[in-house]
């Protein structure tokens, strides 16, 4: 399989929205993905293609010297292959190159795979937002994490 990471463009939004629907119970709307791909607010999206098809993406931004990871989505059939980690590493490297001194993110308390990924890259737990996310059985806490360089 041929892997290729590239910057997503607005024309990729429909395919990434389908991928996000498969990857998450609460996907971003296609218009939100298109906005991120269009870099209208300093945000960018990198996508990882396998044999020319989207397999994963990461959305992130830099404001002044602070990076933020907004979303990582990996196609369910491609999980546990390190694709999310590759994209995270690429996004973090780009943020550092552009002058970020730290990176922030948040995730659902129940997303143990994401938590393990972020911990493996040096992110630390800073706090939580109780009942922040909608859930299938009520609300779910958000965990707040950061990485300092």
N, C-alpha and C positions, 0 to 999 in steps of 0.2 A: 504494500500500500504506500502511496506517495502522500506525504504530509506537507502542507504548505500553510504558513501563517501569513496573513496579509491584512491590511487595513480594509475594513468594510466600507462600502459606499451606500448611499440611499437605495440604489437598485437591488441591494442584497437584503433589504429589510423584510420582504415577504418570506424569503426562505429562512431567515433567522427567526422570524415570528413563528413559523411552523416548528422549527427546532425548539424554540422556547416553550411552546405549548406541550411538546412531548416531554420536555425536561422538568417542568415545574407546574404545580397545581394552580399557581397564581402568576401566569406569564404576563410580560409586558405587552401592551397593545402594539400592533405593527407601526402605528404612527410615532410611538415613543422610540422604538428602535430606529426608525427612519431619521428622526431628529438627532439621535445620538450618532448615527452614521454620517450625518450631514455636517457635524461639527459646528452646529449653530451656537452652542453655549460652552465651547471649550472641551466638550466631551469627545471621546473617540471610542471606536469599537474595533477590536481585532478579532478576526475569525480564523479558525483552523479548519482547513479543508482536507479531507481524505479522498483521494482519487477524484478531485474536482467537486466534491459535495460538502456542504457545511456540516461539520461534526461538533463544533463547539465555538463559543464566542465569549469575550470579556468586554465589559463596558467600564470605562474609567475616565477620570478627569484630573487636571491639575489646576488649582487656584492658588496663585502666589507660590508659596513653597510647600503646599499641602496637597498630597494626592488622595484620591478616593477611588475605591473599587466599588462599583455599583452593582454589577451582576456578572456571574459566571454561569453559563449554561452548557451542559454537555449532553449530547444525544444519549438516551438510555442504553442503546446498543454499543456505545463506545466508552462507557464508564469503566473505571478501574484500569485504565491504560496510561494514565498520567497526562492526558490532554489538558485538563483543567490546570494542572500544575505548570505545564509548558506555557499556557497563556498567561497565567498569573506571573510567572517569572519574566516573561517578555514585557508585560505591562509595568511591572515594578522596575525593570531595567530602563524602560523609556521614561518613567517618572523621575528616576534618579538622574538620568542624563539631562533632563529638563530642569533640574534644580530642586526637586522635592526633598525635604528634610525628614518628612514622615508621611505615612499613608494610613488612612482610616477606612474602616468598613463596618458593616453590621450584617448579622445573619440571624436566622431563626434558631432558637435554642435547640430545637429538635434536629437540626441539620448537622449531625455528627461527622459526616464525611467532609463537609466544608470546614468545620471547626478543626479537624485533624490536619487538613491541608494548610490552613492559615497558621496553625501552631508550628507546623514543620518548616515554615518560612520565617519564623521568628516573631509573628504577631503575638501580642499579649492581650489578655482580657482587661478592659478598662471599666466596664460597667454593663448595665442592662437597662432596657426600656420595658417595663412590665406591660403585658397585654398589647403589644405594639402591632403585631401582624394578625390578619384574619386567619382562622384555622378551621379545620373540619369539625372540631369539637370545642368551639369557643375561640378565645384569642391566645396568641402565643407570644412569649417574650422575645425581644431582640437582644442579642449579645453585641456589645460594642468592642471592637478590637483596634489596635494600632500597631504600627511598626515604625521605629525610629531608626534613622541612619546616622 
